[in-house]
Each structure stands twice: as C-alpha cells, then as structure tokens.
Amino acid sequence: MSRNVIETVMGAVVLVIAAVFLFFAYSTSQVRSVSGYTLFAKFNKVDGIRDGGDVRISGIKVGTILSLTLDPTNYLAVVKMSLDPTIKVPSDSVAEILSSGLLGDKYLALVPGASDDPIQPGGEIKYTQSPMSLEDIIGQYIFSQKGASGAAAPATPPGGLPSLTAPTPAPAGGAATQGGAKDNDGAGAPTK
C-alpha cells in the first residue's frame, strides 16, 4: 500500500514541475498579441508568414500580423498589422519578410528609415521586400552560371559527366590549354 502512495506523490511532483515549466515558457515567450494602431503593407508574395505572426524592429517584437488578404485590383498581398502605440514608424521605412534562422519561422521585419514624418495610423508602408525562397535562390544560381563572355556554360554531354579534357580558359598572361595544364615556363602545353 505504501508503494502506491509513493508513486502517486512522485506523479504529482512530476505534474507540478511540468506545469511550472509551461508557465515559465509561456511567460517568457512573446506570444502575446500587440494591440495598438494599424498599418498596411503590400507585397508580391508573403510566403511563410501567417495571421498572429510577429512584427519586429531590430529583432524585438513590436506588433502582430492581423490579416493577409489579396488586393483584387493589382493582385498584391496586403498585410494588415497592429503596432505598439509607443512605436512611431518613419514614412520611409521598409517592411521585409525574414526568417528566424535557416529553417525557422518567418516574421515581418520593419527597417526604420530616416524621415522625421511618421506613418499615420491606417497608413501604408510604401517600401516592401518579398521573401526569397530556397527555390528562388537555387534557380538564380543555376541560371546565372554563364561564362565571362556572356555565353551559356557548356552543356553536359549525354554520358552525364562533362569532359575532363575540354579546353579551359587561361589565367591572365597564359594561353588556353587542353585540360588546363601548363609546363614549367608558363606557356600552355597540351596534356595527353
């Protein structure tokens, strides 16, 4: 019988410790929504952000994303946000969508401008930058691989691997060689 009492007490202790951890995590996180004045921003795309997401300035939460809608006239994504009333955003500020780390959650970052005129409540942030997706970055890298002359990079032959003995451009002061080898005097000499 005393064994059941010990197990029950230990279970209760574990539950109390778990509740303390949950309370600590909730109270230290910035999960709260920020009530204040409303601003709008228009983006080409808003991949990764959601209603209730963070609006940050210099990494500090100053607002909350209220809604994401589509403008039917120009098909831009309209982000409605609520900002802390003590924060006055300059009229030349930039709104951009950033990521918390490589695989982290995305948030709306405001980069304050230098203007003395703040954006009025209900106003629009004119300068925005849409997020770059990993697919966009890889696509830009693949399609930007062109030679120095502007010609496209040589295609891979049907065998799958490029030829290892293809002529390569010479470094400054040298001649192009077959396979890119040079002899001791710096002049190009074909390799066999």
N, C-alpha and C positions, 0 to 999 in steps of 0.2 A: 504494500500500500504506500509506503514512504517513497518508493521509486516513482510512482505516478505523480506524486506531489512535486518531486524534484524536476521531473520532465515538464510538468505544467509551468512551474516557476521559470525554468530556462526558456521555454517557448514564449512566455510573457516578456521576459527580458529582451529576447531577440526582436519581438514585435515593437517594443518601446524604442530600441536602438534604431530600427528601420524607420520608424515614424520621425525620430529626431533627424536622421539623415535626409529624409524627404522634405521636412520643414526647412532645414538649412539650405538644401539645393534650391528650393523654390524662392526663399527669401533673398538669396544672393544672386540669383539669375535675374536677367532683365526681361522677364516675361510680361510684365505689366504693360497695358496699353497706355499710350500717352494721349491725354485729351488736351486740346488747345485749338489753334487756328488751322484752317485747311489751306493747302496749296495743291496745285496740279502740275504734272509734267507729262510730256508726250514723247514716246519712244517708238523706234521702228519695230523693236521686239522686246519682250520682257521675260525672256526665258529664265525660269528658276525662282522668281520672286512670287509671293502669294499674299493674300489678304492677311493682315496681322503681322506681317514681316517688319523687320527693323528699318528705321531711317536713322543713319548715323552721320555725325560730323566728327572727323578725326578719330574714328573708331568708337565714339561714345554715342549711345542711343539717345536721340533727341526727339524721336517721333515714331509713328506707326503707319504702315500702309493700310488705308481704309478699304480701297477697292481698285480693281483693274477692269477697265472697260475698253471697248473698241469705238473709236470715232468713226461713224459711218460715212463722213464726207471725204476723209483722206486716208482712212484705214490705218491710222496710227493707234498704238496702245496708249490709253490715258490712265495715268497712275494718280489716284487721289490719296493724299497723305495728311496726317494730322501732326503738327509740330508743337513742341513745348512753347507756351506763350512768352517765355523769357528769352527765347532764341529768335533773333531777327536776322533773316537770311538776306544778304545783299542781292540787288537785282541782277548782277552779272554772275551769279553763282552757277555752278554746273552740277547737274544730277547725273550720276552714273550708277550702273548696276555692277557690283563687285561680288567676289566670292570670299568666304572665310576659309582660306587655305585652298589646297588643291582640290579636295573633294568636299569642302564644306558647304554650308548653306549660303544662299545668295542674299544680299541685302541692298538697299538703296543708299548710296553714299552721296552726301552733299559736300561739294568743294566750294567754300565761300569765296566770292570774288572780292574786289577791292572797292566797289561802289559804296558811296555813303547812303544811297537810297535803298531801303529795304523793300522786299516784295510784300505787297499788301495782302491781308487775309483774303482768300479766294482767288489770289493771283496765280500766275503760271511761271514756272521756271523755264526760261526760253532755251537754255543750252543743256542738251542731254547727250549721253553717250550710252548706246545699247551694249549689252554684254557680248563678249567674244566667247563663242563655244569652242570646245576642243576640236570639233569637226571643222569649224571655220579656220582655226589656226593650222591644222594639218593640211587643209585644202590650199591655203595660201602658200604654205611651204612647198607642197608638191608642184603647184603651178608656177612658182617663182623660180624654179630651177632651170635657168637659162644660162647659156654661155655668155662670156664677156662681150661677144659681138652682137648679142641680142637674139641669136638663133636658138632654137629649142635644143635641149640636151639630147644626145643621140638615143635612139630607141633601143630597147633591149632586143637582141635577136631572138628568133623563135625558140632556141635552146633554153632560154631563161636567164643565163648569166651574160653580162656584157663581155666583149672580147678583151682579154688582158693585154693584147699586143696592139691595141688601137693607138694611132698617133695621139700624143698628148701635147698640150701647149707648152712651150718652153718658158722657163723663167726669164726674167729680164736679162738680156745680154746673151742668151743661148739660143740655139736653133731647136726646132721641134724634132723629136726623135721617135723612132718606132719603139714603143714600150717605155719611153721616158728616160732611158739610161744615158749617161754621159761618160766620156772617157776622162783621163786624168787632166788633160789640158783644157777642159771645159767645153770643148766643141762636141756637138752631138754626134753620136755614133750609133748606128742601128744595132739592136741586140738580136741574137739568134734564138 
